[in-house]
């Protein structure tokens, strides 16, 4: 039976209308879902903060993130409270050797601090929101300044293992922690990264290191996903890009901190030469051994920095 042209047009119109309606419903659900994710992630930050408040009412001025094997800073603290990550409901747990997995509250040089003794890495299989959740919680607890530390490989032939490098800028080779719905309660959608590492803090750290007669260079840090170490070809590429040190953390934390308006300092402990720059291949055991060796001097730098400068006014 033949179908008239008018009937065909009517059928097509109905199909188009139904398709348009389905599209609108889908877009509405997608937008609602995104908003829910926004609210959910912020609620998660608040919930973890409330969990921490079960153990302490401390209001830290400065947050310190300690990298692999760099726990000596805690030895200089007047420790008040130690909270294992696993005791904080909803908090990610560090799985890497050399990362203890504690939030430590107390005073360092008379300053209220919270120390992240062991960090969370993207390569452990966590989402990027998981990776930066501890920093967001520390900010919610009161910290306006963060000192990020790490053990990293040198990409600069002039920067030998055993040297400290103050981070002046960064390159991020992994996903931004700001991808997805913006958490409007903690920061703006678009974030500038100019002078993310505070110029005044850079100068202060260099001055402290100089007075302590500890070698301190400065340079650009690049975060690589890991857990495999960089190839020799990648080392050449990163050097061409202008990077001076490479590691598997820190850059995303700096992005999250900048999003929240925190004042940021970054110190890399150069524990080895990147792949292809020496006859020795990087190994976790050697990196951990060298970082433990450097940990005491790093602690002295941070302790002296807090004693000289009022970081509570930052942020």
C-alpha positions as CSV (number, residue, x, y, z in Angstrom):
1,X,0.0,0.0,0.0
2,X,1.4,3.4,-1.0
3,X,2.1,6.0,1.7
4,X,1.2,9.6,0.9
5,X,3.9,12.3,1.0
6,X,2.0,14.1,3.8
7,X,2.0,10.9,5.9
8,X,5.7,10.4,5.4
9,X,6.4,14.1,6.4
10,X,4.2,13.6,9.5
11,X,6.1,10.4,10.5
12,X,9.5,12.1,10.0
13,X,8.3,15.1,12.1
14,X,7.3,12.8,14.9
15,X,10.6,10.9,14.8
16,X,12.6,14.2,14.9
17,X,10.5,15.5,17.8
18,X,11.0,12.3,19.8
19,X,14.7,12.4,19.1
20,X,15.0,16.0,20.1
21,X,13.1,15.3,23.4
22,X,15.4,12.3,24.1
23,X,18.4,14.5,23.5
24,X,17.1,17.2,25.8
25,X,16.4,14.6,28.5
26,X,19.9,13.2,28.1
27,X,21.6,16.6,28.3
28,X,19.5,17.5,31.4
29,X,20.5,14.3,33.1
30,X,24.2,14.8,32.1
31,X,24.2,18.3,33.5
32,X,22.4,17.2,36.7
33,X,24.9,14.3,37.0
34,X,27.8,16.7,36.7
35,X,26.3,19.0,39.3
36,X,25.9,16.0,41.6
37,X,29.5,15.0,41.1
38,X,30.5,18.6,42.0
39,X,28.4,18.5,45.2
40,X,29.5,14.9,46.0
41,X,33.2,15.7,45.8
42,X,32.9,18.8,47.9
43,X,30.8,16.8,50.4
44,X,33.5,14.2,50.4
45,X,36.1,16.8,51.3
46,X,33.9,18.0,54.2
47,X,33.2,14.5,55.4
48,X,36.9,13.6,55.5
49,X,37.5,16.9,57.3
50,X,34.8,16.0,59.9
51,X,36.5,12.6,60.3
52,X,39.8,14.3,61.1
53,X,38.0,16.5,63.5
54,X,37.1,13.4,65.6
55,X,40.8,13.2,66.5
56,X,42.0,16.8,66.6
57,X,40.7,20.4,66.7
58,X,44.0,21.8,65.5
59,X,43.9,24.6,62.9
60,X,47.2,24.2,60.9
61,X,48.7,27.2,59.3
62,X,51.0,25.3,57.0
63,X,50.7,21.9,55.2
64,X,53.8,19.9,54.5
65,X,53.8,17.0,52.0
66,X,56.7,14.6,52.5
67,X,58.0,12.5,49.6
68,X,59.6,9.1,49.6
69,X,61.9,8.6,52.5
70,X,61.7,12.2,53.6
71,X,60.1,11.7,57.0
72,X,62.8,13.3,59.2
73,X,60.9,16.6,59.4
74,X,58.5,14.9,61.8
75,X,61.5,14.3,64.2
76,X,61.8,18.1,64.7
77,X,58.1,18.5,65.5
78,X,56.2,18.8,68.7
79,X,53.8,16.1,67.7
80,X,50.3,16.4,69.0
81,X,48.2,14.0,67.0
82,X,49.0,11.2,64.5
83,X,46.1,9.9,62.4
84,X,46.8,6.9,60.1
85,X,45.0,7.4,56.7
86,X,43.1,4.2,57.2
87,X,41.4,5.7,60.3
88,X,39.9,8.5,58.2
89,X,36.8,7.2,56.5
90,X,36.8,8.0,52.7
91,X,40.5,8.9,52.7
92,X,42.8,7.2,50.2
93,X,45.6,5.0,51.6
94,X,49.2,5.1,50.4
95,X,50.5,1.7,49.1
96,X,54.1,2.6,48.3
97,X,57.1,1.5,50.2
98,X,58.6,4.5,52.0
99,X,55.3,6.3,52.4
100,X,54.1,5.8,56.0
101,X,50.5,7.0,55.5
102,X,49.8,9.4,58.4
103,X,48.4,12.9,58.9
104,X,50.5,14.4,61.7
105,X,49.5,17.5,63.6
106,X,51.7,19.6,65.8
107,X,54.1,22.5,66.0
108,X,57.3,23.1,64.1
109,X,59.4,26.1,65.0
110,X,56.3,27.3,66.9
111,X,54.0,27.1,63.9
112,X,50.9,25.0,63.7
113,X,51.5,22.5,60.9
114,X,49.9,19.4,59.4
115,X,52.3,16.9,57.8
116,X,51.3,14.4,55.1
117,X,53.7,11.6,55.9
118,X,53.5,9.8,52.6
119,X,51.4,10.9,49.6
120,X,49.0,9.3,47.2
121,X,50.1,8.7,43.6
122,X,48.2,8.5,40.4
123,X,50.0,5.3,39.3
124,X,48.6,3.5,42.3
125,X,45.3,3.4,40.5
126,X,43.6,6.2,42.3
127,X,41.5,8.8,40.5
128,X,43.0,12.3,40.3
129,X,40.4,13.5,42.9
130,X,41.7,10.9,45.3
131,X,45.3,12.0,44.7
132,X,44.6,15.6,45.7
133,X,41.9,14.9,48.3
134,X,44.4,15.0,51.2
135,X,45.6,18.4,50.2
136,X,42.1,19.7,49.8
137,X,41.3,18.4,53.3
138,X,44.3,20.0,54.8
139,X,43.2,23.3,53.2
140,X,39.7,22.8,54.6
141,X,41.3,22.3,58.0
142,X,42.9,25.7,57.8
143,X,46.3,25.5,55.9
144,X,46.8,28.4,53.6
145,X,50.4,27.5,52.6
146,X,51.8,24.2,51.4
147,X,55.4,23.0,51.1
148,X,55.6,20.2,48.6
149,X,58.6,17.9,48.7
150,X,59.6,14.9,46.6
151,X,62.4,12.6,45.6
152,X,63.2,13.1,41.9
153,X,65.6,12.3,39.1
154,X,67.9,15.0,37.7
155,X,67.5,16.0,34.1
156,X,70.4,18.5,34.3
157,X,74.0,17.3,34.1
158,X,75.0,20.2,36.4
159,X,72.6,19.0,39.1
160,X,74.1,15.9,40.7
161,X,72.4,13.5,43.1
162,X,72.4,14.7,46.6
163,X,71.5,18.3,45.5
164,X,68.3,20.1,46.5
165,X,66.3,21.9,43.8
166,X,63.8,24.6,44.6
167,X,60.9,24.3,42.0
168,X,60.4,27.5,40.1
169,X,57.9,26.1,37.5
170,X,56.5,22.9,36.4
171,X,55.4,20.7,33.4
172,X,52.5,18.3,34.1
173,X,52.4,15.1,32.0
174,X,49.3,13.6,33.6
175,X,45.7,14.6,33.8
176,X,44.8,17.8,35.6
177,X,43.0,17.3,38.9
178,X,40.6,20.1,37.8
179,X,39.2,18.1,34.8
180,X,35.4,17.5,35.2
181,X,32.9,19.6,37.0
182,X,34.5,22.5,38.9
183,X,34.2,22.4,42.7
184,X,32.9,26.0,42.9
185,X,33.1,26.0,46.7
186,X,36.9,25.8,46.6
187,X,38.0,27.6,43.5
188,X,37.3,29.1,40.1
189,X,36.8,27.1,36.9
190,X,39.9,28.5,35.1
191,X,43.1,28.8,37.1
192,X,46.3,30.7,36.1
193,X,49.6,29.0,36.8
194,X,51.9,32.0,36.5
195,X,54.1,32.2,39.7
196,X,52.3,29.2,41.1
197,X,55.5,28.6,43.1
198,X,55.6,31.7,45.2
199,X,58.6,33.9,44.2
200,X,59.0,35.2,47.8
201,X,59.1,31.7,49.2
202,X,61.6,30.7,46.5
203,X,63.9,33.4,47.6
204,X,63.4,32.7,51.3
205,X,64.2,29.0,50.9
206,X,67.3,29.8,48.8
207,X,68.5,32.2,51.5
208,X,67.9,29.6,54.3
209,X,69.8,26.9,52.4
210,X,72.6,29.3,51.7
211,X,72.9,30.2,55.4
212,X,72.8,26.5,56.4
213,X,75.5,25.9,53.7
214,X,73.2,23.3,51.9
215,X,73.5,23.3,48.2
216,X,70.3,24.5,46.6
217,X,69.7,25.0,42.9
218,X,66.5,26.0,41.1
219,X,64.7,24.6,38.1
220,X,61.6,23.2,36.4
221,X,60.0,20.0,37.6
222,X,58.1,17.6,35.4
223,X,55.6,15.1,36.6
224,X,55.6,11.8,34.8
225,X,52.9,9.2,35.4
226,X,55.0,6.2,36.3
227,X,55.3,3.7,37.8
228,X,57.8,2.8,35.1
229,X,60.9,5.1,35.0
230,X,61.4,7.3,32.0
231,X,63.1,5.9,28.9
232,X,66.4,7.4,27.6
233,X,64.5,8.8,24.7
234,X,62.0,10.5,27.0
235,X,64.8,11.9,29.0
236,X,66.2,13.6,25.9
237,X,62.7,15.0,25.1
238,X,62.1,16.3,28.6
239,X,65.5,18.0,28.6
240,X,64.7,19.7,25.3
241,X,61.5,20.9,26.9
242,X,63.5,22.7,29.6
243,X,62.8,20.4,32.6
244,X,65.5,20.0,35.2
245,X,64.0,17.2,37.4
246,X,61.5,14.5,37.0
247,X,59.2,12.6,39.4
248,X,55.8,11.0,39.7
249,X,54.0,13.5,42.0
250,X,53.8,17.1,43.0
251,X,52.7,18.9,39.8
252,X,49.0,17.9,40.3
253,X,49.1,18.9,43.9
254,X,50.5,22.3,43.0
255,X,47.6,22.7,40.5
256,X,45.0,21.7,43.2
257,X,46.7,24.1,45.7
258,X,46.7,27.0,43.1
259,X,43.0,26.3,42.5
260,X,42.3,26.8,46.2
261,X,44.5,30.0,46.4
262,X,47.2,28.5,48.6
263,X,50.8,29.8,48.7
264,X,53.0,27.1,47.3
265,X,56.7,26.1,47.7
266,X,58.2,23.0,46.2
267,X,61.6,21.3,47.0
268,X,62.9,18.3,45.0
269,X,65.6,16.1,46.5
270,X,67.6,15.0,43.5
271,X,68.4,11.3,44.3
272,X,69.6,10.0,40.9
273,X,70.3,10.9,37.3
274,X,67.4,10.3,34.9
275,X,67.6,7.3,32.5
276,X,70.3,7.6,29.9
277,X,72.3,10.3,31.7
278,X,74.5,7.8,33.5
279,X,75.4,4.1,33.4
280,X,73.1,3.4,36.3
281,X,69.4,2.7,35.8
282,X,67.0,4.3,38.4
283,X,65.8,2.0,41.1
284,X,63.3,2.6,43.9
285,X,65.7,1.1,46.5
286,X,68.5,3.6,45.5
287,X,66.1,6.5,45.4
288,X,64.8,5.7,48.8
289,X,68.3,5.2,50.2
290,X,69.4,8.6,48.9
291,X,66.2,10.4,50.0
292,X,66.7,9.1,53.5
293,X,70.2,10.4,53.4
294,X,69.0,13.9,52.4
295,X,65.9,13.9,54.7
296,X,67.7,15.4,57.7
297,X,69.0,18.4,55.7
298,X,65.5,18.9,54.2
299,X,64.1,19.0,57.7
300,X,66.6,21.6,58.7
301,X,65.6,23.8,55.8
302,X,61.9,23.6,56.5
303,X,62.4,24.1,60.3
304,X,64.5,27.2,59.7
305,X,62.1,28.5,57.1
306,X,59.2,28.4,59.5
307,X,61.2,30.0,62.3
308,X,62.2,33.0,60.1
309,X,59.1,33.7,58.1
310,X,55.5,34.2,59.0
311,X,53.9,31.8,56.5
312,X,50.5,32.2,58.2
313,X,50.1,35.5,56.4
314,X,50.4,33.7,53.1
315,X,47.5,32.5,50.9
